Amino acid sequence: MTQAAADLPLAPLQEALLDAAALGQLCWDLSQAAELLAILERGARGATPLARPATPEGLEAVRADLVAGSLAAVQLRYRFAGEEWWDTVTCVPAGFRLIRISHTRARAARDPLSQGEGS
């Protein structure tokens, strides 16, 4: 790793393991309190993500597909409290792995001059 790469600030990343009930609560919370921007089915590495409607109904459909095991992963993009968030939910043997990052903070960490600009 170069010195310049080592000095780059990283955006905070959050990780959690969810059961089906917690996944349901997450989806309900997002449908009630966030502005949904995109729902993307994540397939094989390199495959183009498939978009679902960014609606409460689309969110419920991906939740049901994750729980049924017919969908391996999904990325939820939404705006909450003035920030754009990206949640990636992946099926794992113990339940559902949630990785959350503030895309707003990630952009700011990558380019401090972009703070305050639109998405």
Secondary structure, 3 states (H helix, E strand, C coil): CCHHHHCCCCCCEEEEEECHHHHHHHHHHHHHHCEEEEEEECCCCCCCCEEECCCHHHHHHHHHHHHHCCCCEEEEEEEECCEEEEEEEEEECCEEEEEEEEHHHHHHHHCHHHCCCCC
